[in-house]
Amino acid sequence: MKLHVLTLFPEMILQGLAPSIIGRAVEKNILSLEAVNIRDYTLDKHGKVDDYTYGGGAGMLMQAQPVFDAWKAVTGGKRVRTIYLTPQGIPFTQNMAKELAGEEELVFLCGHYEGIDERVLEEVVTDYVSIGDYVLTGGELPAMVMIDAVARLVPGVLGNETSAEDESFHNDLLEYPQYSRPEVWHEKKVPEVLLSGNHAKISKWRLEQSEARTLKFRPDLYEKYREKQHLIKRLSKDKRNNIHMMESLSRGRGEVLYSEGENLIIFDREAATCMMTAENEETARKLSEKLPPETKWVISNQNFVKEVLESLGYGLWGSCSQYLYTAKESLPVRYKEIRSLKTEDVPYVSSRYEHDTEEYIRERIQAGDMYGAFDHGRQIGFVGLHTEGSMGLLYVEEGYRKQGIAESLEAYCVNRCLEKSRTPYGHVMEGNTASEHLQEKLGFYKASRSVYWLSGGKG
């Protein structure tokens, strides 16, 4: 990700972020950070970038010309998402941070004095954002706050793919309390359950603590969480057919855009994927109008929804059988040379899995959601999780097939899901009997309805 900050105080940005995790990510070329001095682009021989406001009033205003020329030098005049830090903007949230983390390039514009000439804002700014209902002397501190929140969600920056999943605001819950050594400090003991070694009990305790803490400190968040849990409970009455929606919600990825009876739209913004059900063709047509314009994929297990979307220009990518693993026990992994994949494994995977782009493969590996099989250090296969949560991306080299390696790869992936309290599930293209037999051998259950993947339409 490339980050550009247009500012009058570039040293403030660079010195503020250089010693942090963000600075280390820049050193590793995971991020690119550039602080551009707007003053370098003024045409005034004295370096002046501000002037009095028309109509009178206190204070000075940053002029349009140096701001525009600095922006143009950074972007080359192409349309790049440009964020103006202002108390008049929409509130910055964790969901916005996740959305911005998906951009390849961002420009942050820092104002000073009484602000910036409105004409240049209209020409270059795409987002007006505020970090709170208060006024600061400039936009540098808000820019650093946003950069820190956004960049840490970029795969590879934290170095631990689970860190961002277990913290505050994930799934609308505040983070549970945590403890370290010593076991007793100031006569206060670490809760016994954390010393038990029982991971199921520890997960249960942490969830209860997160719920209680959220209810106490952020009842507004807790209400959102409670409504989502009620929806998951309702969907669980037909778990085999609804597991893709349940997992999206329980993982904190799914955003409920519409829910009334059987009419439901869940949007995974990062995957640009909507999951949709409807009561009948008429409501399906009305619901289709609510699909966000950035939707690339729609998933539905209702044939009439598929037909409605096809009539609106969506193309059927594939009809799949949905399989899910409901047991809580880990599966045996008989092939032992399996590990998480690293960035250097991208060329191997992308050259053998032609269904997705190299960029997508890189993102999946950097997210920690792909695993590889090796023979004395040489890679011979892989498996992984797609962005929206389904298992897939399974491949084994021809010379190593029928040796149980595919079974071990999938079992390994299942076990990683179970460790994160997820229900493993996957979509198998109808007619792929080899994959269907593998799911049945591993103990997966098959849903009664097909799952349709549709692309195009508004997207």
Order of alpha helices (4+ residues) and beta strands (2+ residues): beta-alpha-alpha-beta-beta-beta-alpha-beta-alpha-beta-alpha-beta-alpha-beta-beta-alpha-alpha-alpha-beta-beta-beta-alpha-beta-alpha-beta-beta-alpha-alpha-beta-beta-beta-alpha-beta-alpha-beta
